[in-house]
Amino acid sequence: MPPRRILITGAAGKIGVVLRSRLARPDRVLRLLDLHPPAPAEPGERVELRTAEITDPEAVREACEGVDAVIHLAGHSREHTWQDILSTNVDGTRNLLEGVRAAGVPRVVLASSNHAAGFLPVAEAGEEGFADEAPPRPDTYYGFSKVALEALGSLYHSRYGIDVVCLRIGACAPRPHDERDLSIWLSPDDAGRLFEACLTTPSPGYRVVWGVSRNTRRLLSPAGGEQIGYHPQDDAEDHAAEVVPNRPGLERDHLGASFTTLPLGEPG
């Protein structure tokens, strides 16, 4: 049965806003939690608004009560200081999973990132692209935090039997921006399809899945998404004439591109 009440952390962020309308259903309530107050409910919209920090264990535990599934998006989405990465992205994910465990929530979708594997050499991608289970090769402290998120998800699945799907998301935006995005783009509509598949696929166990659209310039394998019933419909190639060239100096040898040379710990 599709989940009837879903907690979305980081609901006021870019992907949270994308999912708010695309995961709405007549028989579903979205509980929206963010440090910044989410936008007020539209007429007839079935949402519950919560304002709290992911670093507050008690507030997170309370937010997990009475939900059927959790989508965890909260955290820094780019490079940040080591302490802030640990506090928000790593400890915050543990807070979330502890809340899930205590409340008996059966399923969690964790937003990971392609930067968890940013040092994978592009030349080794192969015809089908990097496999979903490609080994972690983080490119920043931010990328490291997503590896830690995946590991925590594995731990809580193995210990407590929680279904955990980790999504290594590419570039989620209305349109691809530059040439690199043509191979890792995730359209907003496909994001909705992807997260819905994560919520409704039967007994996923623990798995890692690339979060990308049906791009012609394939760099990331679609196999994991297909296994959970995700069938993307959008292709970055439709926007190829509109994208800007990769900026000079953008590293093209690795999946993480410019993230592989960012100064560690400097907020981006």
N, C-alpha and C positions, 0 to 999 in steps of 0.2 A: 504493500500500500504506500503511495507517495506520502512523504511527511506533511503533516498538517500545520505544524508550527516549527519554524526554522529561525535559529539565531544567526545573524550575520554580524560579525565583528568588523570594525573598520568600515561600517556601512556608509559613512559620508565621504569615503575616498573614491577614487576614479572608478575602480571596478565595482565597488559597492553600489554606486549610483547606477552603473550599467545593469547590475543584476536586479535592482529593486523593482523595476517594471517588468523585466523579462522572466522573473521567477514568480510573479504574482499569479494566483489562481483563485477562483471563487471560494474554494473550500480550504484556503491556506492563509495562515497569519505569518507575517515576517516580523520578527523581533529585531530591531535595528539598533545596534550599539556602536557608539563612537565617542572619542574624546571630545569632538566637536558635535554639537547637537545636529542630528539629521534633519532634513527639511520636513516641515509639518506634513501631516497626512493630507492627501488629496481627497475630495469627496468620494466616499465609498471605498477608499483604499483600506485594506485590512493590515495595519501595521501597529506595532508597539514600539515606542521610541524610548531608548535608554541612553543616558549620557554617563560615561564612565571611562576610566583608563584601563587598558589591558594589563597594566602593572599593579592593579588593585585586586588582589586575590579574592576578597570577599565579594566585591561588586561583580566580578566575573562569575563566581560560583552562583550568585543569585540570578544572574542573567541566564545561566544554563538550566535553571529549574523549569521543568514542564515543557521542554522542547523535544522534538523528535529527531532533529539533526542540527549540526552547526557548520557554518561556513566561516572559516577563520581567515580574514583578510588584514586584520589590524597589524600595524608595525611600520617601521621605516621602510620605504620602498626604494631607497637608493643608499649609497655609501654614507656612513655616519661614524661618529666616534666609537671606539671600542666599547666604552662603558654604556653608551646609549644603545648600541646594537645588542649587547648582552641583556640589558635591563628590559628593553622593549620587545625585541624580536625573539630572544631565547627564553628569558624568564617569563615574558608575556605568553609565549606559546605553552610553556609548562603550566602557567596559571590556568590557561584555557583548558588544557587536557585534564588537569586536576578537577576543574569544575565539571567537565564532561563526565569524568569517572564518578564523582560524588553524586551527580544527578542521574546517573544511569542512562545517559544519552547513547544510543547505539551506533551513531554514525557521525563522522567528522570529515569535512573536506578542508585540507590545509593548502593555502596558497604558497607554493614554493616558486621557484624562478629558474629561468635558463641560466642565470648566473651562479646557481649551485654547481653547474658544470661548465663554467665559462672558459676554462683552459683546455677544453677538448679541442684538438686540432681540426679545423674545418676539412682538411684534406682526408681525414679518416672517417668522414660521415658515411660514405658508401651510397649506393643508389637509392636505398630506402630511407636514408637519413640515420641519425643517431638513434639507437634503441632507447625505449623509455627507461630501461634499467641501466643506462650508461652510468659508469661510476662517477661519484662526486669529484669535481675538479674546480672548486670555488675560485673566483677571480678577485674577490674583495672581502672585507669583513661582512658586508651585506650578503654576499654569496655564501660565506661560511655559515651565517645565521640560518640560511635556508637549508643547508645540509643538516644543521642541528635540528631544525624543525622536522625534516624528514626522519631523522633518527629518533626523535621523541615520539613521532607518530608510530614508528615501528615498535618502539618499546611499549607504548600503551595498547597497541593491538595485541602484541604477544602476551603481555601481562594480564590484560583485562578483557580481551576479545572484542574490542571496539573496532568496527569497520573504519578504516582510515584510507582516504585517497589523497595523495599529494600531487598537486598540479604544478609542473614546471612550466610556468606561463611565459610565453614569448613577449611580443610587443602588442599589448592590448590597447587599441586606439580606433577612432572612427575610420581612419585611413592610414596605410603605411606612410611613414615620413620619408625615409631614405632607402637607398638600395638594399641595405642590410635587412630592413624590415620586410622586404619581399619574400624572405625565406623563413621568417619567424612570426609573422603577423597573426594576431587573433582578433577577429572582428567582434564588435559588441554583440551582434546577434548570435554568432557562434559561441561566444562566451556564455550566453544564456543557455544554449543547447548543451554545452559541455558541463556546466554546473548542474543542470537538470539531470543529465545522465549520471553524474556522480551521486546524486541524491536518490535516484530511483533504480539503479542497476541492482539486481539481486546479489546479496552477499559478496561484496567485492574483496573482503579481507583487507590485507594491506597491499597497496600498490602505488607506483609512481607513474604518472601519465604526463606526456607533453601537452601543453595547452596552446594549440595552434589551429589555424584555419586550414582549408584544403588548398594549400598554396602549390602552384606549379613548380616553383623553385624550392623543392623540398630539401630541408636540412635536418628536420626532426621527424621521426617515424610516426605515422598515424596508427600503428598497430594497437597500442595500448588504449587509445580512445575508442577504436572500433570494438575492442573486447568488452567495453562497458556500455556500448550502445550509443556512442557519440558519432554523429554523422554530420560533419561540417559542410556548409554549403557555399561559403565565400572563398574567394581566391584573390590574394594580393596582386596577382598579375593583371587584374582588371584595372588597377590603379597605377600600373608601371609607368605610364607616360607622365604621371603627375608627380612622381617622387623626385626628391632632390638627390644629386650625386652624394656619395659618401664624402664627408668633409675630409680635407687633407689631413693625413696623419692617423686616420681611423684604422686601427689594426684589423686586418681581414683574415689573419691566419687562425684565429681562435673564435669559438662560438661567442664568447663574451665581448669581443671587439674592444672598444675603447675602455671598457671596465678593467681589462687586463693591465692597463698602465695607469689607472687612477691612483693618486696618492692614498695609501691606506689610512683610514681614519679621518679623512677630511670630508666633511659633509658635502654632498653633491647636489 
